[in-house]
Amino acid sequence: TGTLALTSTLSVAPTTLAFGSVTIGTPATQTVTLTSTGTAAVTIDAATLSGSGFTLSGATLPATLAPNQTLTLSVQFNPTVTGPATGTLTITSTATNNPTATISLTGTGEAVQHEVDLSWNAPVTSTDPVAGYHVYRAPGGSSSFQLLNSIVDAVTTYADKTVQSGSAYTYFVKSVDGS
């Protein structure tokens, strides 16, 4: 009779983690699943991470996985600067097919976006129909108002996405007729 050869193999999924754009201070997390796919147990010796802004959690290593058993690792991207970031998660194991598996990591740190959301009531008693509104802004304490929307907005809301954190602003809205 023949002897059945036992193999320890490891499947790693996914092999790439693309975090996309992540706002600074708002971490994003993705997972990597390690699965023992052979007929013998596989030992995950270590998981090492390189790259700025990436951290690893989710498992205590080394860990031994019986056939068909899985282990999940969590990778978090929490950028501290704007711009692209890359990294690598390297998994070392006793697997015969993939003793050193690498997962590429990418992400882009985005600046915190601040905005002021304005809303107002349309005039109720206007003899001249209102076509829309112009929105003006001045830095806090100033009377130098600048027009924010060169095209008349017909809605009674406006999102000012050009504001700076920690700054004060004064707004006024002017109704505009058809002419």
C-alpha positions in Angstrom: 0.0 0.0 0.0 1.1 3.5 -0.8 1.6 6.3 1.8 -0.4 9.4 1.4 1.8 12.5 1.3 0.6 15.3 3.5 1.1 18.9 2.3 0.9 22.1 4.1 -0.4 24.8 1.8 -1.6 28.3 2.5 -4.1 30.5 0.6 -3.9 34.3 1.1 -6.8 36.5 0.0 -6.7 39.2 -1.2 -3.2 39.7 -2.5 -3.7 43.5 -2.8 -5.3 46.0 -0.4 -6.3 49.2 -2.1 -7.6 51.7 0.5 -8.2 54.5 -2.0 -8.6 58.0 -0.5 -8.7 58.2 3.2 -9.2 61.4 5.2 -6.4 62.1 7.7 -7.6 61.1 11.2 -10.4 58.8 9.8 -8.8 55.3 9.7 -10.0 52.7 7.2 -9.6 48.9 7.9 -9.5 45.9 5.5 -9.0 42.2 6.2 -6.7 39.5 4.8 -7.8 35.9 5.2 -5.2 33.1 5.5 -6.6 29.6 4.9 -4.8 26.3 5.3 -5.7 24.6 2.0 -3.5 21.5 2.3 -3.8 18.1 3.9 -1.5 19.0 6.8 -1.5 21.9 9.3 0.4 25.0 8.4 2.1 27.4 10.9 1.9 31.1 10.3 5.2 32.2 11.8 5.0 36.0 11.5 3.3 38.9 9.7 5.4 42.0 9.2 4.2 45.3 7.9 6.1 48.1 6.1 4.8 51.4 5.0 3.8 54.7 6.7 0.3 54.9 8.0 -0.4 51.1 8.0 -0.9 49.0 11.2 -1.7 45.3 11.7 -4.0 43.6 14.2 -6.3 40.6 14.6 -4.1 37.6 15.5 -1.4 36.4 17.8 1.4 34.8 15.9 2.8 32.2 15.6 -0.5 30.4 15.0 -1.1 26.9 13.6 -4.0 26.3 11.2 -5.4 22.8 10.7 -6.6 21.9 7.2 -9.5 24.2 6.1 -9.0 26.5 9.1 -8.8 30.2 8.5 -7.1 33.2 10.3 -8.1 36.8 9.7 -5.7 39.7 9.9 -6.8 43.3 9.9 -4.8 46.0 8.2 -5.6 49.6 9.1 -4.7 52.7 7.0 -4.6 55.9 9.1 -2.6 58.5 7.1 -1.0 61.3 8.9 0.0 63.2 5.8 -1.6 63.9 2.4 -0.5 62.1 -0.7 0.0 58.5 -1.8 1.3 55.8 0.6 2.4 52.2 -0.2 3.4 49.3 2.0 3.7 45.6 2.1 2.4 42.9 4.4 4.7 39.9 4.5 3.4 36.6 5.8 6.0 33.9 6.6 4.8 30.3 7.2 5.6 26.6 6.9 3.5 26.3 3.7 5.2 24.5 0.9 3.5 26.5 -1.8 3.8 30.0 -0.4 6.3 30.2 2.5 6.6 34.0 2.1 3.4 35.6 0.9 3.3 39.3 0.2 0.3 41.6 0.0 0.8 45.0 -1.5 -0.9 48.0 0.3 -1.9 51.3 -1.3 -3.8 54.3 -0.1 -3.9 58.1 -0.4 -4.1 60.5 2.5 -6.6 63.2 2.0 -6.8 66.5 3.8 -9.7 67.1 6.1 -12.5 68.8 4.1 -14.4 71.5 6.0 -17.6 73.1 4.8 -20.3 75.4 6.0 -23.8 74.5 5.0 -26.2 77.4 4.6 -29.9 77.4 4.2 -32.5 80.2 4.2 -36.2 80.8 3.6 -37.3 82.2 0.2 -39.0 85.6 0.3 -42.8 85.2 0.8 -44.0 88.6 -0.2 -42.0 89.6 -3.3 -43.6 91.6 -6.1 -40.8 90.6 -8.4 -40.3 86.8 -8.8 -37.0 85.5 -7.5 -34.9 83.8 -10.1 -32.2 82.7 -7.5 -29.7 83.8 -5.0 -26.1 85.1 -4.8 -24.1 84.1 -1.7 -21.5 86.4 -0.2 -18.8 85.7 2.4 -16.5 87.8 4.5 -13.8 86.7 6.9 -15.1 87.1 10.5 -14.9 90.8 11.6 -14.4 92.1 8.1 -16.9 93.9 5.8 -15.1 92.8 2.6 -17.7 90.5 1.2 -16.9 88.4 -1.9 -19.4 86.7 -4.2 -19.1 82.9 -3.8 -21.4 81.8 -6.7 -21.1 83.6 -9.9 -24.0 81.7 -11.4 -27.3 82.4 -9.7 -28.5 79.4 -7.6 -32.2 78.7 -7.7 -32.2 76.6 -4.5 -32.3 78.0 -0.9 -29.1 76.1 0.2 -25.4 76.5 -0.4 -22.4 74.5 0.7 -19.2 76.5 1.1 -16.4 74.0 0.8 -13.6 76.6 0.6 -13.5 77.4 4.4 -10.5 76.9 6.6 -10.6 75.2 10.0 -10.6 77.6 12.9 -11.7 80.6 10.9 -14.9 82.6 11.4 -17.0 83.8 8.5 -20.0 86.1 8.0 -22.4 85.4 5.1 -25.3 87.2 3.4 -27.6 86.0 0.7 -29.1 88.4 -1.9 -32.2 87.4 -4.0 -31.9 88.0 -7.7 -34.7 88.5 -10.2 -34.9 87.5 -13.8 -33.3 90.6 -15.1 
